[in-house]
């Protein structure tokens, strides 16, 4: 047994430094996911416009994840990730300056989110491939759990702080702090000796990218469990992200929530995500993958239902947090399992293919449910999301290819 295995993932100095860089980045992301949609809602008072801001982040992220996977398997990942953080720093700095000058518009926000989304796709491609390179396959779920717990902790603290800042000072502090966190991420990643690969080949040409994309999809489609899990994630994302995209209008119109209350709601939700990620790390390999995942699907779905029925804000927040714990447990288990079963040389390509597959339904989903929320009210839109989510989760729990997998 290696020293890393005995001491856990943080026994690796490189992983500790790498983890610090991700933590800085997660703090910035947590502030942005509150500040930008909330700013769009304040500018437009439209659920559809708010939903479009999520589409601008998630659509390019899904599409360019294919290229990000190919890049991560072939170029120096550390340089790739540092470059992505540099561009994200520049965009958030531009947002902050434009707002301070009174020149920030909704189209500018949408365009900047697209650029941030593309960089995030390339960055995550490097992150996914770096974990087994740094720690080996046996530590992938624990490392994923640590990273997701850090992300969820940031999403717990940042929205609460950001909501208070937004309510008192407006969005400028959150935008500026978000830019600074990307600088911190760059500084931390500079200190990591290498993230692989051992023999970078340089930027791939279009023909090579096409071959890489095809290889990723072939692996995805030939593995019955990966295919079933990806199909399930596709539909859960349609309804789950549809619900998340209309959450701010739902809280504002349904409960009369203040900006601070929205931040606290999202912070409590992230508490559930932290618990889910940590539980996934603790239970790694103690339960068969399929059994753990199907239980999480059922828990997630059942706690989603009462949210749409209650008219008490903090009861809704508690229920949402419990459902979010199930969702984060699922995500952690799935990523760790995928890293175990995919060959090292294909990790970036397969993850890019999966990412496109499971996320490509989000854009029409968030736009559709944003339209329904504007036309018929956020509560009805959330009820439709809940119904779809429950049906998909229960169907997945009854699917043998998922339920019986023990890899």
C-alpha positions as CSV (number, residue, x, y, z in Angstrom):
1,X,0.0,0.0,0.0
2,X,1.4,3.4,-1.0
3,X,1.9,6.3,1.4
4,X,-0.8,8.1,-0.5
5,X,-3.3,5.3,0.1
6,X,-2.4,5.1,3.8
7,X,-2.6,8.8,4.3
8,X,-5.5,9.6,2.0
9,X,-5.5,11.9,-1.0
10,X,-4.0,14.8,1.0
11,X,-0.8,12.8,1.6
12,X,0.2,13.9,-1.9
13,X,1.8,17.4,-1.8
14,X,0.9,17.9,-5.5
15,X,-2.8,17.2,-4.8
16,X,-2.8,19.5,-1.8
17,X,-1.5,22.3,-4.0
18,X,-3.9,21.4,-6.8
19,X,-6.8,21.2,-4.3
20,X,-6.0,24.8,-3.1
21,X,-6.2,26.1,-6.6
22,X,-9.6,24.4,-7.2
23,X,-10.9,25.8,-3.9
24,X,-10.1,29.4,-4.9
25,X,-11.8,28.8,-8.2
26,X,-14.9,27.3,-6.5
27,X,-15.3,30.4,-4.3
28,X,-15.4,32.6,-7.4
29,X,-17.9,30.2,-9.1
30,X,-20.1,30.3,-6.0
31,X,-20.3,34.1,-6.1
32,X,-20.9,34.2,-9.8
33,X,-23.7,31.7,-9.8
34,X,-25.6,34.0,-7.4
35,X,-24.5,37.4,-8.5
36,X,-25.0,37.1,-12.3
37,X,-28.5,35.5,-12.4
38,X,-29.6,37.8,-9.6
39,X,-28.3,40.8,-11.5
40,X,-30.1,39.6,-14.7
41,X,-33.3,39.2,-12.7
42,X,-33.0,42.7,-11.2
43,X,-32.4,44.1,-14.7
44,X,-35.2,42.3,-16.4
45,X,-37.6,40.9,-13.8
46,X,-38.0,38.0,-16.2
47,X,-37.7,34.2,-15.3
48,X,-37.0,33.6,-19.0
49,X,-34.1,36.1,-19.1
50,X,-32.7,34.6,-15.9
51,X,-33.0,31.1,-17.4
52,X,-31.1,32.3,-20.5
53,X,-28.2,33.3,-18.3
54,X,-27.9,29.6,-17.2
55,X,-28.2,28.5,-20.8
56,X,-25.3,30.8,-21.8
57,X,-23.2,29.0,-19.2
58,X,-24.3,25.4,-19.7
59,X,-24.7,25.2,-23.5
60,X,-21.2,26.1,-24.5
61,X,-19.8,24.2,-21.5
62,X,-21.5,21.0,-22.9
63,X,-20.4,21.6,-26.5
64,X,-16.8,22.6,-25.8
65,X,-16.3,19.8,-23.3
66,X,-15.7,17.6,-26.4
67,X,-12.7,19.8,-27.4
68,X,-11.6,20.1,-23.7
69,X,-11.4,16.4,-23.4
70,X,-9.2,16.1,-26.5
71,X,-7.0,18.9,-25.3
72,X,-6.6,17.5,-21.8
73,X,-5.4,14.1,-23.2
74,X,-2.8,15.8,-25.5
75,X,-1.5,19.2,-24.1
76,X,0.1,20.3,-20.8
77,X,-2.9,20.3,-18.5
78,X,-1.4,22.7,-16.0
79,X,-0.8,25.4,-18.6
80,X,-4.3,24.8,-20.1
81,X,-6.0,25.3,-16.7
82,X,-3.9,28.4,-15.8
83,X,-4.8,29.9,-19.2
84,X,-8.5,29.2,-18.6
85,X,-8.3,30.9,-15.2
86,X,-6.6,33.9,-16.8
87,X,-9.4,34.5,-19.3
88,X,-12.1,34.0,-16.6
89,X,-10.3,36.6,-14.5
90,X,-10.3,39.0,-17.4
91,X,-14.0,38.5,-18.1
92,X,-15.1,39.0,-14.5
93,X,-12.8,42.1,-14.2
94,X,-14.5,43.5,-17.3
95,X,-18.0,42.8,-15.7
96,X,-17.0,44.6,-12.5
97,X,-15.5,47.6,-14.4
98,X,-18.5,47.9,-16.7
99,X,-20.9,47.8,-13.8
100,X,-18.9,50.4,-11.9
101,X,-19.1,52.7,-15.0
102,X,-22.8,52.1,-15.4
103,X,-22.2,50.4,-18.8
104,X,-23.0,46.7,-18.0
105,X,-25.9,45.3,-20.1
106,X,-27.7,42.0,-20.2
107,X,-26.2,41.1,-23.7
108,X,-22.7,41.8,-22.3
109,X,-23.4,39.5,-19.4
110,X,-24.7,36.8,-21.8
111,X,-21.6,37.1,-24.0
112,X,-19.2,37.0,-21.1
113,X,-20.9,33.9,-19.6
114,X,-20.4,32.1,-23.0
115,X,-16.6,32.9,-22.8
116,X,-16.5,31.8,-19.1
117,X,-18.4,28.6,-20.0
118,X,-15.9,27.6,-22.8
119,X,-13.0,28.2,-20.4
120,X,-14.8,26.1,-17.8
121,X,-15.2,23.3,-20.2
122,X,-11.5,23.3,-21.0
123,X,-10.6,23.7,-17.4
124,X,-12.8,20.7,-16.2
125,X,-11.3,18.6,-19.0
126,X,-7.9,19.1,-17.5
127,X,-9.2,18.5,-14.0
128,X,-10.9,15.2,-14.8
129,X,-7.8,13.8,-16.4
130,X,-5.5,15.2,-13.7
131,X,-7.0,13.2,-10.8
132,X,-6.0,9.7,-11.8
133,X,-2.6,11.1,-13.0
134,X,-1.9,12.6,-9.6
135,X,-3.3,9.8,-7.4
136,X,-4.0,6.7,-9.4
137,X,-7.4,5.1,-10.0
138,X,-7.8,3.7,-6.5
139,X,-8.1,7.2,-5.0
140,X,-10.4,8.7,-7.7
141,X,-13.7,8.7,-5.7
142,X,-12.1,10.1,-2.5
143,X,-10.4,12.8,-4.5
144,X,-13.7,13.6,-6.4
145,X,-15.5,13.7,-3.1
146,X,-13.0,16.1,-1.6
147,X,-13.2,18.4,-4.6
148,X,-17.0,18.3,-4.7
149,X,-17.2,18.9,-0.9
150,X,-14.9,21.9,-1.4
151,X,-17.1,23.1,-4.3
152,X,-20.3,22.6,-2.2
153,X,-18.7,24.3,0.8
154,X,-17.8,27.3,-1.4
155,X,-21.4,27.3,-2.7
156,X,-22.6,27.2,0.9
157,X,-20.5,30.2,2.1
158,X,-20.3,32.3,-1.1
159,X,-24.1,32.7,-1.8
160,X,-24.8,33.6,1.8
161,X,-22.0,36.2,1.8
162,X,-22.8,37.2,-1.7
163,X,-26.5,37.6,-1.0
164,X,-25.7,39.9,2.0
165,X,-23.2,41.9,-0.1
166,X,-25.7,42.1,-3.0
167,X,-28.5,43.3,-0.7
168,X,-26.3,46.0,0.9
169,X,-23.8,47.1,-1.7
170,X,-25.2,45.6,-5.0
171,X,-23.4,43.2,-7.3
172,X,-20.0,45.0,-7.6
173,X,-18.3,43.3,-4.6
174,X,-19.3,39.8,-5.7
175,X,-18.1,40.5,-9.3
176,X,-14.8,41.9,-8.1
177,X,-14.1,39.1,-5.6
178,X,-14.9,36.5,-8.2
179,X,-12.2,38.0,-10.5
180,X,-9.7,37.9,-7.6
181,X,-10.4,34.2,-6.8
182,X,-9.3,33.2,-10.4
183,X,-6.0,34.9,-9.7
184,X,-5.6,32.8,-6.6
185,X,-6.4,29.7,-8.5
186,X,-3.7,30.5,-11.1
187,X,-1.1,31.2,-8.4
188,X,-1.8,27.9,-6.7
189,X,-1.7,25.9,-9.9
190,X,1.7,27.4,-10.9
191,X,3.2,25.7,-7.9
192,X,2.1,22.2,-8.9
193,X,5.0,20.5,-10.7
194,X,2.9,18.8,-13.4
195,X,-0.6,17.5,-14.1
196,X,0.4,15.4,-17.1
197,X,0.4,14.0,-19.6
198,X,3.9,12.7,-19.5
199,X,4.4,13.3,-23.2
200,X,2.3,16.2,-24.4
201,X,1.7,16.2,-28.1
202,X,0.7,19.8,-28.6
203,X,-2.6,21.2,-29.9
204,X,-4.6,18.6,-31.9
205,X,-5.8,19.4,-35.4
206,X,-9.5,19.2,-36.4
207,X,-9.1,15.7,-37.8
208,X,-7.5,14.5,-34.5
209,X,-10.3,16.2,-32.5
210,X,-12.9,14.4,-34.6
211,X,-11.2,11.0,-34.0
212,X,-11.0,11.8,-30.3
213,X,-14.7,12.7,-30.1
214,X,-15.6,9.5,-31.9
215,X,-13.5,7.4,-29.6
216,X,-15.2,9.0,-26.5
217,X,-18.7,8.3,-27.8
218,X,-17.8,4.7,-28.8
219,X,-16.6,3.9,-25.3
220,X,-19.7,5.6,-23.8
221,X,-22.1,3.8,-26.0
222,X,-20.5,0.3,-25.7
223,X,-20.7,0.2,-21.9
224,X,-24.3,-0.6,-20.9
225,X,-24.1,0.9,-17.5
226,X,-22.4,4.1,-18.6
227,X,-25.0,4.4,-21.4
228,X,-27.9,3.9,-18.9
229,X,-26.4,6.3,-16.3
230,X,-25.8,8.9,-19.0
231,X,-29.3,8.7,-20.4
232,X,-30.6,9.1,-16.8
233,X,-28.4,12.1,-16.2
234,X,-29.6,13.7,-19.4
235,X,-33.2,13.6,-18.4
236,X,-32.5,14.5,-14.7
237,X,-30.6,17.5,-15.9
238,X,-33.4,18.6,-18.1
239,X,-35.8,18.7,-15.2
240,X,-33.4,19.4,-12.4
241,X,-31.6,22.3,-14.0
242,X,-34.9,23.5,-15.3
243,X,-36.0,23.8,-11.6
244,X,-32.7,25.4,-10.6
245,X,-32.9,28.0,-13.4
246,X,-36.3,29.3,-12.2
247,X,-35.4,29.0,-8.5
248,X,-34.7,32.8,-8.0
249,X,-38.1,33.8,-9.6
250,X,-39.8,31.0,-7.6
251,X,-38.3,32.4,-4.3
252,X,-38.9,36.0,-5.2
253,X,-42.5,35.6,-6.4
254,X,-43.6,32.7,-4.3
255,X,-42.1,33.7,-1.0
256,X,-41.2,37.4,-1.4
257,X,-37.6,36.5,-0.6
258,X,-35.0,39.2,-0.3
259,X,-31.6,39.0,-2.0
260,X,-30.1,38.0,1.4
261,X,-32.7,35.3,1.8
262,X,-32.0,33.9,-1.6
263,X,-28.3,33.7,-0.7
264,X,-29.2,31.9,2.6
265,X,-31.4,29.5,0.7
266,X,-28.6,28.6,-1.7
267,X,-26.2,28.4,1.2
268,X,-28.4,25.9,3.0
269,X,-28.8,24.0,-0.2
270,X,-25.0,23.7,-0.5
271,X,-24.9,22.3,3.0
272,X,-26.8,19.4,1.7
273,X,-24.4,19.1,-1.2
274,X,-21.4,19.0,1.1
275,X,-23.0,16.2,3.2
276,X,-23.8,14.3,0.0
277,X,-20.2,14.5,-1.3
278,X,-18.7,13.6,2.0
279,X,-21.0,10.6,2.4
280,X,-20.0,9.4,-1.1
281,X,-16.4,9.5,-0.1
282,X,-17.0,7.6,3.1
283,X,-19.1,4.9,1.5
284,X,-16.9,4.5,-1.5
285,X,-16.6,0.8,-2.4
286,X,-18.5,-0.1,0.8
287,X,-21.7,-0.5,-1.2
288,X,-21.8,-1.6,-4.8
289,X,-22.0,1.3,-7.2
290,X,-25.4,0.4,-8.6
291,X,-27.1,0.0,-5.2
292,X,-25.7,3.2,-3.8
293,X,-26.7,5.1,-6.9
294,X,-30.3,3.8,-7.0
295,X,-30.9,4.6,-3.3
296,X,-29.6,8.2,-4.0
297,X,-32.0,8.6,-7.0
298,X,-35.0,7.6,-4.8
299,X,-34.0,9.9,-1.9
300,X,-33.3,12.8,-4.3
301,X,-36.7,12.5,-6.0
302,X,-38.8,12.0,-2.9
303,X,-37.5,15.1,-1.2
304,X,-38.0,17.2,-4.3
305,X,-41.8,16.7,-4.2
306,X,-42.7,18.7,-1.1
307,X,-40.8,21.8,-2.1
308,X,-43.4,22.8,-4.7
309,X,-46.2,22.2,-2.1
310,X,-45.0,24.3,0.8
311,X,-45.4,28.0,1.3
312,X,-42.8,28.3,4.1
313,X,-39.5,29.4,2.8
314,X,-37.2,27.7,5.3
315,X,-39.0,24.4,5.1
316,X,-38.6,24.6,1.3
317,X,-34.9,25.4,1.8
318,X,-34.4,22.3,4.1
319,X,-36.2,20.0,1.7
320,X,-34.2,21.3,-1.2
321,X,-31.0,20.8,0.7
322,X,-31.8,17.2,1.5
323,X,-32.6,16.5,-2.2
324,X,-29.4,18.3,-3.1
325,X,-27.5,15.9,-0.8
326,X,-28.8,13.0,-2.9
327,X,-28.0,14.7,-6.1
328,X,-24.4,15.5,-5.0
329,X,-24.0,11.9,-3.7
330,X,-25.0,10.7,-7.2
331,X,-22.6,13.0,-9.0
332,X,-19.7,12.0,-6.8
333,X,-20.3,8.3,-7.1
334,X,-20.8,8.6,-10.9
335,X,-17.6,10.6,-11.5
336,X,-15.5,8.3,-9.3
337,X,-16.9,5.2,-10.9
338,X,-16.3,6.6,-14.4
339,X,-12.7,7.4,-13.5
340,X,-12.3,3.8,-12.4
341,X,-13.6,2.1,-15.5
342,X,-12.3,4.4,-18.2
343,X,-8.6,3.8,-19.4
344,X,-6.3,6.6,-18.4
345,X,-5.5,7.5,-22.0
346,X,-9.2,8.0,-22.8
347,X,-10.4,9.9,-19.6
348,X,-10.5,13.3,-21.3
349,X,-12.3,12.1,-24.4
350,X,-14.8,9.9,-22.6
351,X,-15.6,12.7,-20.1
352,X,-16.1,15.2,-22.9
353,X,-18.5,12.9,-24.7
354,X,-20.4,12.1,-21.5
355,X,-20.5,15.8,-20.6
356,X,-22.0,16.8,-24.0
357,X,-24.5,13.9,-23.8
358,X,-25.8,14.6,-20.3
359,X,-25.8,18.4,-20.6
360,X,-27.2,19.0,-24.1
361,X,-30.8,18.8,-22.9
362,X,-30.3,21.6,-20.3
363,X,-30.5,24.5,-22.7
364,X,-33.9,23.7,-24.1
365,X,-35.0,22.6,-20.6
366,X,-34.1,25.9,-18.8
367,X,-35.5,28.0,-21.7
368,X,-38.8,26.1,-21.8
369,X,-39.3,26.1,-18.0
370,X,-38.3,29.8,-17.9
371,X,-41.0,30.5,-20.5
372,X,-43.6,28.5,-18.5
373,X,-42.6,30.4,-15.3
374,X,-43.1,33.7,-17.0
375,X,-46.4,32.7,-18.7
376,X,-48.0,30.6,-16.0
377,X,-46.0,31.2,-12.8
378,X,-42.9,29.7,-11.3
379,X,-44.8,27.3,-9.0
380,X,-46.5,25.5,-11.9
381,X,-43.2,25.4,-13.8
382,X,-41.5,23.9,-10.7
383,X,-44.3,21.3,-10.3
384,X,-43.7,20.2,-13.9
385,X,-40.0,19.9,-13.3
386,X,-40.7,17.9,-10.1
387,X,-43.0,15.5,-11.9
388,X,-40.5,14.8,-14.7
389,X,-37.6,14.4,-12.2
390,X,-39.5,11.9,-10.1
391,X,-40.5,9.7,-13.0
392,X,-36.9,9.6,-14.4
393,X,-35.3,8.9,-11.0
394,X,-37.7,6.0,-10.2
395,X,-37.2,4.6,-13.7
396,X,-33.5,4.7,-13.3
397,X,-33.7,2.9,-9.9
398,X,-35.5,0.0,-11.7
399,X,-33.0,-0.3,-14.5
400,X,-30.9,-3.5,-14.1
401,X,-27.9,-2.1,-16.0
402,X,-27.6,0.6,-13.2
403,X,-28.9,-1.3,-10.2
404,X,-26.7,-4.4,-10.6
405,X,-23.4,-2.8,-11.5
406,X,-20.7,-3.5,-8.8
407,X,-17.6,-2.1,-10.5
